[in-house]
Amino acid sequence: MHLGSLGPGPFAAMLLADLGCDVVVVDRVDDKMARSSPPDKDPRRRSQRSIRIDLKHPRARPVLELLIRRADVLVEGMRPGVAERLGLGPEDCSRFNPRLVYARMTGWGQDGPLADRAGHDINYVAASGALFAMGDPDRPPPVPLNLLGDYAGGGAYLVLGVVAALFRRERDGGGEVIDAAIVDGVASLTSAAFGMLAAGAPSGRGTNLFDGSAPFYRTYEARDGGFVAVGALEAQFYEQMLERMGLPLAEWPQADRSRWPDLTERLAREFRSRDRLDWERIFAGSDACVTAVVSFDEAPRQSHHVQRATYVEAGGVVQPAPAPRFERSPLASPRPSPRPGRDTDAVLADLGLTVAEIDALRAAGAVA
C-alpha cells in the first residue's frame, strides 16, 4: 500500500511491484501534486492498482483501516508529523495491524534540525558531501540528475529496508517502522570516498579519479558533436585504448598526475578528430572501456539492450524492464500504469464492500 507521493516513493512502489508485490497506490481525490508525466504514462506506477480516497473524509476512515489491515507494507512520503495528524501514523496503524511494515520516505529523516525543512535531490546530495566532489575544479559543482538522491539513496534504500523487515517478520512475527531518509542513503553510497579520505587519497573536486580530472576517466566530445565516455582506469585497459587510437604508450604516461591536464587536452583533440560512430567502430570488441554516450531515445535501440530486453513497452510507453533478474523466478513483464482511481471499485470489492456501499462512498465524495 502506497500513500501516493512524489519521487522516491513511487520508485520504491515500482520496485516492489516489479518484484511481484500487489501494490495499491492511494491517490488523493483532490490531487494537487505536480507530476513530471501523466500518471498513466509514468513507469513508476506500472503493475499497480490505484484507488482514489479523500484521506480527510470521515467516511473514508473505515476504508483506509480495511486497506491497512490487509497490507503487509505501507509506504508514505509525507513530511514528519503529517501522517500522525491524519491519524495514519505508525502507532495508529499498528493498533489494527501489529505486523505492518511501515516505511517512511523523507529527504532529511524523521528527526534532526532539518527534518521539517523542504528539500530536493540536489540539496540532499549537497549535504552528504557527494556534490562537492563532482565536476571541474574551476566551476561550481554540476547539477546532477535526481538519480543519486531520490532513487539510489532514497527509493532503493527504502525497498532494501522493506525486504529486510519482511524477512525479520517471518522469524518473529512483528512489524517495523522504517525511517528511510535520502540524505542517509546518499551518505551510505559515499562509503568508498570516506575510505579513500581515511587513506589520505585526494577526494576533492579536480583531484579524485572519478570526477573527470583523470584523462582516462571522463567524457570527450567527438567531431560530430556526440560524446564518448572513457573509463580506462586499469593499466591494461588504458593501454588498449591507446593502442586502438594509434597512440604510443611512452608518450601518454597514465600514472603521472602532473601530466593529466596536458594529456586531457591532447586526448580531447584526438577524440574531436572523428565522429562518435567512428569511435564506436574503433573500440568495438575491445576492453578499452570506451563507450558512446547515448541519449534516452537511443538507449533502447542499442544492440546489447535489445538482446537482453533491457527495455520493454507497457501501455504504449517504452521503459526499463524490471531488475534485477532471477533465474528460478523470472519477473513478470510490467502491466500498464493506472490512471488515478482506475481500480477503486475493484479494490473496494476485494475488501468486501458491496456495490451499494461503494456507490454510497462515491456519492459522499469519500472515494472517486
N, C-alpha and C positions, 0 to 999 in steps of 0.2 A: 504494500500500500504506500503510495507516494502522494503526500500533500503537495500538489503542484507548485513547483518553484522554478527558478531560473538556473542556468549554467551547470554547475556540478551535480545538482540534484537530479535533473533529467538524465544526465550522462550516467550517473550511478544506476538509475532505474533502467536505462537501456542495457547496461552490462548485466544486471540481474535478469532482465527479460531474455537477453541473449543466452544466458546460462540455463534457461528453462523455467524460470520463476513465472508464476501467474501474477503479473503486476497490474494493479488497478490504480490509475492516476486520478486523484480527486481534483478536478478542475473547478475553479470558482464560478458561480453563477454570474457575478459581476466582475469578471476577469479584466483587470486593467494593466496587467504586466506587459511591458514592452518585449516583443519577440523578434528574434533575428530572422525567422522564417515562419510561414503559416504552419499551424500545428499539424495538419495532415501531410505536410511535406518535410517535417522535422524528423530525421532518423533517430533522434534521441527518444522519440515516443513510439518507436516501432515495437511490434509484437505485444503491445499493451492494450488494456481496456480503459476507457475513460467514462467517468461519471461526474456530472456537474452537481455540486452541492453548495448551498449558501451556508457557510460554516457558522454564521451568526444567527441563523433562523432557529427558533426554539423547536420547531417540528423536525429539523434536520438532526438534532442530537441523537435520537434513538437509532437513526440510520448510521451515523458515524460510529456509535457504540457497537452495532452489529458488525460493521466492517472491521473494527479493531479487534473484536472478539475472535473473528475468523482469521486474522492476519498473523503471520509469523514475524513480519518485519514492517515497521513504519518508518518511512524516510520523510523528514521535514527539514526545510531550509529557511526558516524564519529567523529574524533577529532574536537574541536571547530574551526570554520572557514573554514573547508574543504568543507562543503555543499555550503557555500557562494561563494567560489572560483569556484565551478562548476555551479554557477547560480541557485542553488536549495535550498537556504536558506529560512527561513520563510518569509522574506519580498518579495523575488522573487515569491514564491508560492502564497502568499496571493493576489498578483495583479490579478491573474486569478482564484482564488478560495478563496474569503474572509471568507468563512465558514469552511475552512480547520482547523482540529486539527493537529498541527504539533508537534509530540512527539520526543524529543531529548534524546537519551540514551548515557550517558558517565559515566566514572568512577569518575572523580573529579568535574564534573559540567561545565557549560559554562563560568564561571569566577573564580577568585581567583588565588593565586600564583601557584597552582598545575594544573590548568586547561589544560595546554598544555603538561603535563608530561604523559609518558606511565605508565601503571599500570595493575595489575590483581587483582582478587578477594582477594588474601591474603593481598595485600597492602591496599585495602580499608577497610577490616576488621580490620587490624592492626591500621589504622589511626582513627578508630571510638572508640577505647578502648575495643572492644569486644574480640579481640585476646588475650589481656593481661590477661583476666580473665579465660582463658581456660587452662586446663591441670594440671599436678602435679607441686607443688611449687619448687621442686628441679630439674626441667627440663625446657628447653625452651618451650614456647607455641607450641602446636602441629600444624601441617599443616592441616587445615580443608578442607573438600570437598568444591567445589565452589558453594554450595547451599545457604549459608548465604548471600554472597555478590552479585554474578551475578544474582541469580534467586529470592531470597527473597527480598533483598534490592534494586535490580535493576529491572528486568523484571516485577515482580509482582506490584511494586510501579508505574511503568510506565503505566501498564494497569489500575490501580486504577485512575491515573490521566486522562487517556483517557476516561474512563467511566464517571468521574465527568465532564470533559469538554463537552462531548456529551450531558449530561443531562442539563448543563447550556445552551448549544447552542439551545436546544429545547425551552428554555424560551426567550432568547434574540437574537437568530439568528447569533451570532458572533462566529468567530473561536477562537483558543487559541494556544499558544506556551507553551509546557511543557518542563521544564528543569529537567529531571529525572537523578539524579546523584546517583551512587551506594553508595558512601560514605554517602550521606544524608539519603538514605533508611536504611542503616545499623545503622546509628545513631538513627533513629526513632525506630528501633527494640530494642535498648538498653534502652528504657524508663523506664522499670521496674528496671533495675540496677541503674539508676540515682535516682529513688525513694528510693531504699534501701540505697544508698550512703547518701542521704539527711537525712535519718532516723538514720544514724550512724551505719548501719549494715555492716559487713565485705563484701568487694566486690572484693578484690584482689585474685590472684591465690592461691589456697590452703586454702582459708578462707570462701568462699561462698558456699551456698547449692548446686549449680548446676555445679561445676567444677570437681566433683569426689572426693572431700576431705571428704564428708559425707559418712559414711559406708552404709547408706541406700539410696544413690542416686549415683550409679556408676555401672561399669561393672565388672564382675568377670569371671575368666576362669574356665571351667569345666574340668573334668578328661580327656575327650577325645580331648581336645584342642578347643572345642567350647566355646561359651561365653553366659552369661546371663546378662540382664540389669535389675537392681533393681531401682525402683522409689518409694519406700515406704516412702514418705515424711510425711504423716499424721500418727498420733499415732496409729489409728485403723488399718491402712494398715501395719504398721511396726509390730504390734502385730500379725496380721495374718501371716506375713512372718515367724516370729519366731516360731509360733505355727506349721505351716506346716513343718518347718525344725526340729521340736522337741527340740527347744532351750528355756530355761526358761527366761522369760522377766526380772526378777530381776537381772540376770547376764549380761544383754545386755542393759544398760541404753541409750536410744536414745538421750536425751537432754544434756548429759554431754559431751561437746566438748573436754574436756581433755582426754576422753576415746576413741575418734574417731580413732586415729591411731591404737590403740590396737584392737578395735572392727573390723576395716577393715582387719587387718591381720588374725584375728580369722575367720571372715566370708569368707575370701579368702580360708582358709584351708577347711572350710565346703563345699564350692562350688566345690573345687577340688576333693572332695571325691566321686562325682557322675558324670555321663555323662550328657551332655546337655539334651538329650531326657528324662532322669530320672527326671531332674528338671522341664521339661515341664509337665510331668505327675503329679508331686507332686503339682504344682501350678495351674493345670487345674481347672477352675471353681471357683477360689478364687479372692478376691480383694487385694491380697498381692502386686500387681503391679510388678510382676516379669515375664519377658518375655524372650524368646530366642532371641539372636542376629542372624538374618538370613542374608544370602547373597542376592545380587540382583537376582541370579539364583533361590534361594529358595523362595523369597517373593511371586511370582505369584502363587505358589503351596500351600500357607497357606490356611487353610480351611476358615478362615474369609474372606480373599480376594477373594477366589473362589466363595463363596456365594454372596458377594456383587459385583462381577465382577469388582473389583478394577483394574485389568489389562485386557487388550484386545489385539487382534492381528490385525495389519493392514499392508498390503503389506509384509506379512511374518515376521514382527517384533513384538515381544511381548513388550508391553509398557503400562505405566499407562493410565488409562481411563481418559476422561475429568472430571474436577472437578471445582467447587462444583456441587452438584446435585440439580435439580429443580423439584418440584412436578408437577406444571402446565405445564412446558415447558421442558420436558426431552431433554438432549443434544444428538445430533446425534452421532453415532459411527464414529470415525475418519476415514478419507479416506487415502489411501497410500500417502507417501511423494513423491513429484515430483523430477525428475531429473532436473537440471538447463536447462531452455528453453523448457521444455516439452509442455508448453501451449502457446508458443509465438504466433503461428498463431491464436489460438482461442481467445486470449486476444486482439490481434490487430483487428481481425474481429469484436469483441464486440465494439471496439472503432470506427467502421465504415470504416475501411480500406478495400480496395478491394484486391483480390488475386494478381493482378498485382502490386499494391503498396507494398504489403508485400514482394513479390519476389524481388522488386527493393531495398527495405531496406536491405534484407538479402544479396543481391549481393554486396551492398555497404559496408557491414560489420557493419551497424548500429545496427542490431539485429541478433540474431542467434537462 
